[in-house]
């Protein structure tokens, strides 16, 4: 068990390539913009479906 943790630590410290702060901020911006676009698409679908359902309910009853 101790060897596993020692090897894991060694791999994280010596073998993993960590992104720079600029790369991290760039990726964060991409995720943020994509999330906002996705949320707007879902909002548009929700509003459209709500209007469609209200139209059907008004027509039927």
ZIKAKA-V310941 format. One record per run of one state. SS is the DSSP state (H for helix, E for strand, C for the rest). FROM is the first residue (numbers start at 1). TO is the last residue. Records with the same first field share a line. If there is no record, write none. Layout:
BEGIN
SS = FROM-TO + FROM-TO
END
This chain:
BEGIN
C = 1-1 + 15-20 + 61-61
H = 2-14 + 21-60
END
